[in-house]
Amino acid sequence: MRIRVLIAVAAGAGLLWAWPTARAADKEKDEIAWAKSFAAAKDEAKKANKLVMVDFYTDWCGWCKKLDKDTYTDKDIIKLSRQIVAVKLDAEDKSEGQEAAKKYKVQGYPTILFIDPAEADGKSGGVVGKIGGYEPPGPFGKDMTLVIRAHKEFPGLRERLKQSPDDVETLGKLAVIYHQRGDDDKAADLLDRGEKNDPDNAKGHLTRAYSAVADGYQERRQFAKAIPLFQKAAKSGKSADEIAYARLSVAVCDLSLGKSADAIPELQAVIDLKGVSKEDKENAQRLLAAAKRMERESRDKPARKSRGS
């Protein structure tokens, strides 16, 4: 989820394993083994019951190159990559990349999609997760892990909901997963059911669901709908990471609406939050500087008009 904050800030201001030789085995340890084609990646993933991770890139994309240099060379990401089948597609290549980018409505780069090959022929194209831009190794690994885990848990959670339709924990987890899969209407419906059964979110089972559904509204630029949900997530969050993400997201929505004064206290709260990560603190500091600049400029405009009249 974290990357959506970075995207909004910017907008506002295959594993195809073969039996390895000794040399290939050494190589396997220090880099991702990318599949040679999307078709080959899907075939391999289907046989191994894994997800396909598709990296859509272009030759002119600077953030794509940074992702290659910083993130895909990280030892933890390389280790995680063994749980999926990875493939890179040039979105401007006329063989399969361009067609796939059009099918999945990819518009920005890099875009990383996680696809279940068993569902690839369905309406959603099998998309079960997305990372919508550059992320450094830490956040990328967290998001990747969440998608892989959610894919494994999804069938069991759906079955559990059939047995216990009012179970708040299950409703909250499924709301997050349906958002990851691009079905925000279903996610919002599950969150609504969870709130009816636990309006106070007493155990925090709905916190991530609040942020997930709010992310969907934010992506559709429905900031007024996103803000109250992010606020609920900030209020009910049990960890510094959950609270920081929610408050950063409120601030991004405020800035997108031109409400820099409302964003400032949210950002200061993130900076002052005990246990906040270095990344979240730095994001908040950058956004705070931008918000204060916007606020000064908005105050200066009437003065300049008055002098000019």
C-alpha positions as CSV (number, residue, x, y, z in Angstrom):
1,M,0.0,0.0,0.0
2,R,2.8,2.3,0.8
3,I,3.7,3.2,-2.8
4,R,0.4,5.0,-3.2
5,V,1.7,7.7,-0.9
6,L,4.8,8.1,-3.0
7,I,2.7,8.2,-6.2
8,A,0.4,10.9,-4.9
9,V,3.4,13.0,-3.7
10,A,4.9,12.9,-7.1
11,A,1.6,13.7,-8.8
12,G,0.9,16.5,-6.4
13,A,4.1,18.6,-6.4
14,G,10.3,-14.7,-14.2
15,L,11.4,-17.3,-12.3
16,L,11.6,-20.0,-15.0
17,W,13.8,-22.5,-13.2
18,A,15.8,-25.1,-15.1
19,W,17.9,-27.8,-13.5
20,P,21.0,-25.7,-12.8
21,T,24.6,-26.4,-13.8
22,A,27.2,-25.5,-11.1
23,R,27.5,-22.0,-12.7
24,A,23.8,-21.5,-12.9
25,A,23.4,-22.5,-9.2
26,D,25.9,-19.8,-8.2
27,K,24.0,-17.2,-10.3
28,E,20.7,-18.3,-8.8
29,K,21.9,-17.0,-5.4
30,D,22.6,-13.5,-6.4
31,E,20.0,-12.4,-9.0
32,I,16.4,-13.0,-10.0
33,A,16.0,-15.5,-12.8
34,W,13.6,-13.8,-15.2
35,A,11.5,-15.9,-17.5
36,K,12.0,-15.4,-21.2
37,S,8.4,-14.6,-22.0
38,F,5.0,-14.0,-20.4
39,A,3.6,-17.2,-21.9
40,A,6.5,-19.2,-20.5
41,A,6.1,-17.6,-17.1
42,K,2.4,-18.4,-17.0
43,D,3.1,-22.0,-17.9
44,E,5.8,-22.5,-15.3
45,A,3.7,-20.7,-12.6
46,K,0.7,-22.9,-13.3
47,K,2.8,-26.1,-13.0
48,A,4.4,-24.9,-9.8
49,N,1.2,-23.3,-8.3
50,K,2.9,-19.9,-8.0
51,L,2.0,-16.4,-8.9
52,V,3.6,-14.6,-11.9
53,M,5.2,-11.2,-11.1
54,V,5.1,-9.1,-14.2
55,D,7.4,-6.0,-14.3
56,F,6.1,-3.6,-17.0
57,Y,8.9,-1.2,-18.0
58,T,10.1,1.0,-20.8
59,D,13.6,1.8,-22.0
60,W,13.2,5.5,-21.2
61,C,11.9,5.0,-17.6
62,G,14.4,6.2,-15.0
63,W,12.5,4.7,-12.1
64,C,12.5,1.3,-13.9
65,K,16.3,1.5,-14.0
66,K,16.4,2.4,-10.3
67,L,14.2,-0.6,-9.5
68,D,16.6,-2.8,-11.4
69,K,19.6,-1.3,-9.7
70,D,18.4,-1.0,-6.1
71,T,15.6,-3.4,-5.5
72,Y,16.0,-6.4,-7.7
73,T,19.6,-6.8,-6.6
74,D,18.7,-6.9,-2.9
75,K,19.3,-10.3,-1.3
76,D,16.0,-10.4,0.5
77,I,14.1,-9.6,-2.7
78,I,16.0,-12.3,-4.6
79,K,15.1,-14.8,-1.9
80,L,11.5,-13.8,-2.1
81,S,11.5,-14.2,-5.9
82,R,11.9,-17.9,-5.5
83,Q,8.3,-18.0,-4.3
84,I,7.0,-16.6,-7.6
85,V,7.8,-16.7,-11.3
86,A,9.1,-13.4,-12.5
87,V,9.1,-11.8,-16.0
88,K,9.9,-8.4,-17.4
89,L,7.8,-6.9,-20.2
90,D,8.8,-3.9,-22.3
91,A,5.4,-2.1,-22.6
92,E,6.4,-0.7,-25.9
93,D,7.6,-3.9,-27.4
94,K,5.2,-5.0,-30.2
95,S,5.6,-8.7,-29.6
96,E,3.9,-9.4,-26.3
97,G,4.7,-6.5,-24.0
98,Q,2.5,-3.9,-25.7
99,E,-0.5,-6.3,-25.9
100,A,-0.2,-7.2,-22.2
101,A,0.2,-3.6,-21.1
102,K,-3.0,-2.8,-23.0
103,K,-4.9,-5.8,-21.6
104,Y,-4.0,-4.8,-18.0
105,K,-4.5,-1.1,-18.6
106,V,-0.9,-0.2,-17.6
107,Q,-0.3,3.5,-17.8
108,G,2.7,4.3,-15.6
109,Y,6.1,2.7,-15.2
110,P,7.3,0.7,-13.6
111,T,4.1,-1.2,-12.8
112,I,4.4,-4.6,-11.2
113,L,1.4,-6.9,-11.4
114,F,1.0,-10.2,-9.6
115,I,-1.1,-12.6,-11.6
116,D,-2.6,-16.0,-10.8
117,P,-2.2,-18.0,-14.0
118,A,-5.2,-20.1,-13.1
119,E,-7.4,-17.0,-13.3
120,A,-5.5,-15.3,-16.2
121,D,-8.3,-15.9,-18.7
122,G,-11.0,-14.4,-16.4
123,K,-12.4,-10.9,-16.4
124,S,-9.7,-9.5,-14.1
125,G,-6.9,-11.2,-16.0
126,G,-5.9,-12.9,-12.8
127,V,-4.5,-9.8,-11.1
128,V,-4.2,-10.4,-7.4
129,G,-1.8,-7.6,-6.5
130,K,-0.1,-4.5,-7.7
131,I,2.9,-2.3,-6.9
132,G,2.3,0.9,-8.8
133,G,5.8,2.4,-9.1
134,Y,9.3,2.4,-7.7
135,E,9.8,1.1,-4.2
136,P,13.1,0.5,-2.3
137,P,13.8,-3.1,-1.2
138,G,12.2,-2.8,2.3
139,P,8.7,-1.6,1.2
140,F,8.8,-3.7,-2.0
141,G,9.5,-6.8,0.0
142,K,6.7,-6.1,2.5
143,D,4.2,-5.6,-0.4
144,M,5.4,-8.6,-2.2
145,T,5.1,-10.7,0.9
146,L,1.6,-9.5,1.6
147,V,0.5,-10.4,-1.9
148,I,2.0,-13.9,-1.7
149,R,0.5,-14.5,1.7
150,A,-2.9,-13.2,0.7
151,H,-3.0,-15.5,-2.3
152,K,-2.3,-18.5,-0.1
153,E,-4.9,-17.4,2.5
154,F,-7.7,-16.4,0.1
155,P,-9.4,-19.8,-0.5
156,G,-9.4,-20.5,3.3
157,L,-10.8,-17.1,4.2
158,R,-13.6,-17.4,1.7
159,E,-14.5,-20.7,3.1
160,R,-14.3,-19.4,6.7
161,L,-16.7,-16.5,5.7
162,K,-19.2,-19.0,4.4
163,Q,-19.2,-20.7,7.8
164,S,-19.1,-17.5,9.8
165,P,-20.6,-14.6,7.8
166,D,-20.3,-12.1,10.6
167,D,-16.7,-12.8,11.6
168,V,-15.1,-9.4,11.7
169,E,-11.5,-10.6,11.4
170,T,-12.3,-12.6,8.2
171,L,-14.3,-9.7,6.7
172,G,-11.4,-7.3,7.4
173,K,-8.8,-9.6,5.8
174,L,-10.9,-10.3,2.8
175,A,-11.6,-6.6,2.2
176,V,-7.8,-6.0,2.0
177,I,-7.4,-8.9,-0.5
178,Y,-10.3,-7.8,-2.7
179,H,-8.7,-4.4,-2.9
180,Q,-5.4,-6.0,-3.9
181,R,-7.3,-7.8,-6.6
182,G,-8.8,-4.6,-7.9
183,D,-12.4,-5.3,-6.8
184,D,-12.9,-2.2,-4.6
185,D,-16.7,-2.5,-4.6
186,K,-16.5,-5.9,-3.0
187,A,-13.8,-4.6,-0.6
188,A,-16.1,-1.7,0.5
189,D,-19.0,-4.1,0.9
190,L,-17.0,-6.4,3.2
191,L,-15.8,-3.4,5.2
192,D,-19.3,-2.2,5.6
193,R,-20.4,-5.6,6.9
194,G,-17.5,-5.6,9.3
195,E,-18.4,-2.2,10.7
196,K,-22.0,-3.2,11.3
197,N,-20.7,-6.2,13.4
198,D,-18.0,-4.2,15.2
199,P,-18.7,-0.4,14.8
200,D,-15.9,0.5,17.3
201,N,-13.3,-1.8,15.6
202,A,-12.5,-3.0,19.1
203,K,-9.7,-5.4,18.2
204,G,-8.3,-3.5,15.2
205,H,-9.4,-6.2,12.7
206,L,-10.7,-3.5,10.3
207,T,-7.7,-1.1,10.4
208,R,-6.0,-2.4,7.3
209,A,-9.4,-2.7,5.6
210,Y,-10.1,1.0,6.3
211,S,-6.8,1.9,4.6
212,A,-7.3,-0.5,1.7
213,V,-10.8,0.8,0.8
214,A,-9.6,4.3,1.3
215,D,-6.7,3.6,-1.1
216,G,-9.3,2.6,-3.7
217,Y,-11.1,6.0,-3.3
218,Q,-7.8,7.8,-3.4
219,E,-6.7,6.1,-6.6
220,R,-10.0,7.3,-8.2
221,R,-9.3,10.8,-6.8
222,Q,-12.3,10.6,-4.5
223,F,-10.4,12.2,-1.7
224,A,-13.3,13.3,0.4
225,K,-14.5,9.7,0.7
226,A,-10.9,8.5,1.4
227,I,-10.1,10.9,4.2
228,P,-12.6,9.6,6.9
229,L,-11.6,6.0,6.3
230,F,-7.9,6.9,6.6
231,Q,-8.8,8.8,9.8
232,K,-10.5,5.7,11.2
233,A,-7.4,3.7,10.4
234,A,-5.1,6.2,12.1
235,K,-7.3,6.2,15.2
236,S,-7.6,2.4,15.5
237,G,-4.0,1.5,14.3
238,K,-2.1,-0.7,16.7
239,S,1.4,-0.2,15.2
240,A,3.4,2.9,14.2
241,D,3.5,1.7,10.6
242,E,-0.4,1.5,10.4
243,I,-0.8,4.9,12.0
244,A,1.9,6.6,9.9
245,Y,0.5,5.2,6.7
246,A,-3.0,6.4,7.5
247,R,-1.9,9.9,8.6
248,L,0.4,10.3,5.6
249,S,-2.4,9.3,3.3
250,V,-4.8,11.8,5.0
251,A,-2.2,14.5,4.4
252,V,-1.8,13.5,0.7
253,C,-5.5,13.7,0.2
254,D,-5.6,17.1,1.9
255,L,-2.8,18.4,-0.3
256,S,-4.6,17.0,-3.4
257,L,-7.6,19.0,-2.4
258,G,-5.5,22.2,-1.8
259,K,-6.0,22.0,1.9
260,S,-2.4,22.5,3.0
261,A,-3.3,23.8,6.4
262,D,-5.2,20.6,7.2
263,A,-2.2,18.5,6.0
264,I,0.4,20.2,8.3
265,P,-0.8,18.8,11.7
266,E,-1.1,15.3,10.2
267,L,2.4,15.4,8.9
268,Q,3.8,16.8,12.1
269,A,2.1,14.0,14.0
270,V,3.8,11.4,11.8
271,I,7.2,13.0,12.5
272,D,6.5,13.0,16.2
273,L,5.1,9.4,16.3
274,K,7.0,7.1,18.5
275,G,8.5,4.1,16.6
276,V,7.9,5.7,13.2
277,S,10.2,4.2,10.5
278,K,12.9,6.3,8.9
279,E,11.2,6.1,5.5
280,D,7.8,7.4,6.9
281,K,9.5,10.2,8.8
282,E,11.5,11.3,5.8
283,N,8.3,11.2,3.6
284,A,6.5,13.3,6.2
285,Q,9.3,15.8,6.4
286,R,9.4,16.3,2.7
287,L,5.6,16.6,2.5
288,L,5.6,19.0,5.5
289,A,8.0,21.3,3.7
290,A,5.8,21.2,0.6
291,A,2.7,21.9,2.6
292,K,4.2,24.8,4.4
293,R,5.4,26.3,1.1
294,M,1.9,25.9,-0.3
295,E,0.4,27.5,2.7
296,R,2.8,30.5,2.5
297,E,2.0,30.9,-1.2
298,S,-1.8,30.8,-0.6
299,R,-1.4,33.6,2.1
300,D,0.8,35.7,-0.2
301,K,-1.7,35.7,-3.1
302,P,-4.2,38.1,-1.5
303,A,-1.4,40.4,-0.5
304,R,0.0,40.5,-4.0
305,K,-3.5,41.1,-5.5
306,S,-4.0,43.9,-3.0
307,R,-0.8,45.6,-3.9
308,G,-1.5,45.2,-7.6
309,S,-5.0,46.7,-7.4
